[in-house]
Amino acid sequence: MMKQIIATPKAPAPIGPYSQAVLKGNTLYTSGQIAFNPETMRLVLDDIKIETTQVMDNMKAVLEAAGMTFEHVVKSSIFISDMDNFTKINEVYGTYFDEATAPARETVQVARLPKDVNVEISMIAIL
């Protein structure tokens, strides 16, 4: 079975040689999402909670384009530019999952993210 490219106008268009997500069999691999507003392609960086909400809403759109929800997510990777923002990011992130069935996850502070954003999140989901 070939891979299927997942694309939706409800999430930001790729800004490089990558896809929003790739479906192989019943497994979805998403690209990292940052806080681009998909309608304006402007970054939403006013507040870390608002930025994280935009990232998660973008991810929700990608999951939905593949016929999935956050309940299908088995692994998340969160990259942040400042670990001092972890609590606020985690607070927003947690509203998208049921804590009892939340996916595996790692959160890593990195030196720099694309477009100098504060948070980037990618996920793996299984149908």
C-alpha positions as semicolon CSV with decimal commas, in nm:
position;residue;x (nm);y (nm);z (nm)
1;M;0,000;0,000;0,000
2;M;0,131;0,339;-0,097
3;K;0,135;0,629;0,141
4;Q;-0,151;0,878;0,123
5;I;-0,079;1,249;0,154
6;I;-0,323;1,428;0,385
7;A;-0,394;1,793;0,307
8;T;-0,657;2,036;0,429
9;P;-0,710;2,411;0,381
10;K;-0,825;2,420;0,746
11;A;-0,461;2,391;0,858
12;P;-0,163;2,598;0,742
13;A;-0,022;2,510;0,402
14;P;0,330;2,366;0,417
15;I;0,605;2,627;0,386
16;G;0,859;2,379;0,252
17;P;0,901;2,035;0,095
18;Y;0,676;1,842;0,335
19;S;0,313;1,737;0,374
20;Q;0,072;1,827;0,654
21;A;0,051;1,454;0,724
22;V;0,110;1,114;0,569
23;L;-0,120;0,816;0,617
24;K;0,040;0,473;0,576
25;G;-0,197;0,187;0,641
26;N;-0,390;0,289;0,950
27;T;-0,113;0,508;1,093
28;L;-0,102;0,886;1,051
29;Y;0,225;1,076;1,086
30;T;0,175;1,450;1,116
31;S;0,427;1,720;1,046
32;G;0,496;1,962;1,326
33;Q;0,238;2,235;1,355
34;I;0,319;2,589;1,458
35;A;0,081;2,876;1,526
36;F;0,000;2,989;1,174
37;N;-0,358;3,102;1,132
38;P;-0,453;2,897;0,823
39;E;-0,677;3,172;0,683
40;T;-0,420;3,452;0,698
41;M;-0,094;3,249;0,721
42;R;0,009;3,493;0,994
43;L;0,162;3,369;1,315
44;V;-0,040;3,395;1,637
45;L;0,228;3,475;1,894
46;D;0,053;3,723;2,128
47;D;0,036;3,486;2,426
48;I;0,172;3,133;2,483
49;K;-0,174;2,993;2,561
50;I;-0,326;3,146;2,249
51;E;-0,028;3,025;2,046
52;T;-0,067;2,671;2,181
53;T;-0,442;2,679;2,110
54;Q;-0,371;2,772;1,746
55;V;-0,118;2,486;1,719
56;M;-0,368;2,236;1,862
57;D;-0,652;2,365;1,642
58;N;-0,425;2,324;1,338
59;M;-0,347;1,970;1,450
60;K;-0,719;1,899;1,500
61;A;-0,784;2,005;1,137
62;V;-0,510;1,771;1,009
63;L;-0,644;1,481;1,216
64;E;-0,998;1,546;1,092
65;A;-0,876;1,552;0,730
66;A;-0,757;1,195;0,789
67;G;-1,087;1,094;0,951
68;M;-0,939;1,097;1,301
69;T;-0,967;1,282;1,632
70;F;-0,737;1,338;1,928
71;E;-0,865;1,004;2,063
72;H;-0,667;0,834;1,785
73;V;-0,336;0,996;1,886
74;V;-0,088;0,751;2,038
75;K;0,222;0,975;2,051
76;S;0,286;1,349;2,071
77;S;0,612;1,537;2,048
78;I;0,622;1,889;2,186
79;F;0,913;2,119;2,113
80;I;0,934;2,442;2,309
81;S;1,181;2,729;2,306
82;D;1,155;2,798;2,680
83;M;1,080;2,533;2,944
84;D;0,937;2,812;3,162
85;N;0,633;2,800;2,927
86;F;0,577;2,428;2,992
87;T;0,297;2,470;3,249
88;K;0,092;2,704;3,028
89;I;0,146;2,489;2,718
90;N;0,055;2,175;2,911
91;E;-0,260;2,339;3,047
92;V;-0,387;2,411;2,695
93;Y;-0,266;2,078;2,552
94;G;-0,447;1,889;2,828
95;T;-0,785;2,033;2,728
96;Y;-0,769;1,839;2,400
97;F;-0,726;1,497;2,564
98;D;-0,893;1,277;2,823
99;E;-0,621;1,238;3,084
100;A;-0,707;0,869;3,137
101;T;-0,640;0,787;2,770
102;A;-0,387;1,057;2,680
103;P;-0,111;0,959;2,435
104;A;0,254;0,896;2,512
105;R;0,452;1,218;2,487
106;E;0,782;1,393;2,520
107;T;0,842;1,763;2,569
108;V;1,182;1,898;2,471
109;Q;1,329;2,245;2,499
110;V;1,514;2,336;2,181
111;A;1,747;2,622;2,095
112;R;1,522;2,758;1,821
113;L;1,208;2,673;1,626
114;P;1,098;2,768;1,272
115;K;0,988;3,132;1,241
116;D;1,106;3,183;1,602
117;V;0,781;3,043;1,741
118;N;0,755;2,925;2,102
119;V;0,597;2,583;2,048
120;E;0,573;2,315;1,777
121;I;0,378;1,992;1,812
122;S;0,369;1,676;1,599
123;M;0,167;1,358;1,650
124;I;0,128;0,998;1,544
125;A;-0,228;0,863;1,534
126;I;-0,371;0,520;1,459
127;L;-0,718;0,456;1,317
